[in-house]
Amino acid sequence: MFGTMQRGVGAYAKVGLETGVASASPHKLIVMLYDGAMVSILSGISNMKAGNVAAKGAAISKAINIIDNGLRAALDKKVGGEIAQNLDALYEYISARLLKANLSNDPAILEEAHSLLSELRDAWNAIDPQAAADQSAAAPAPMRAPTLMSA
């Protein structure tokens, strides 16, 4: 009975995630990639501390995959210029650190990678065009300066 319920909850969560992805803006998709990588890193930390080698490796590999095939792949280095180049280098650094953490069984490195992704996610959220639009719609209209009318 419990196993059936767990499969049902898992299926429900998968449908919820797929629905969220299908309806998400490009900006929200990047946030979802950050979230996915961060959750995987936290799973890696807990599995590392518990001695679950296979689960630790799977979680860290998933985080690396999200960073390399999601976040790095989404960068447009031609249009993004120096910012995109810097982000690419940072993502490469984070992936390398995750690999090192996995090989050396070092949770501090995983915590460093999580912290870097958290800061990037916060910065990305700060430039959310939808949030800015929502805030401007909710804010009172600014007063207009009086205009001079020619007679």
Steps between C-alpha positions, in 0.01 A plus 500: 500500500773749598705418187199566278440832673867598454479421124185710480666792675802465272280498190308802626825690564626411151180627338523817709860556390417433134206739517719762666765463229243520220349821635820668623656806345861470381603693812312258727660202322845626600380533860373141481844387376667677793250340739556155353877526525481631856264224612729241343799647682314488832414138427867438426597653834254293701589178316871573537462547875289182524754296305261424211764498228276414204231753592765765565655441159162506327400827669828674419491370141148639464616842625792498255264401218259784583785751508675379184201405285252750640654818634815506283311387191248783547769767481519700178864605503470711185210710627590482871856622451725521802225412748422176318872418478541559874195289582631221277832504685321500836277208398810312381666569835194378693483179294869434560454560873205260509711233333782560748253481791371169371848352459636631831178453701515861616165651608662845544556518125136409440396774742720748308335401170154529656582846635623621160186372326283656769661840443455467123137397545435800724659733245297340221180546700588865558484564125177308443308697236165355613558598862597851389184519287288374792654756734446788261138394443440488874678826577307825486549694181771759533396859488556659167674831471269766373537565130502836340238539236552746223217744449 
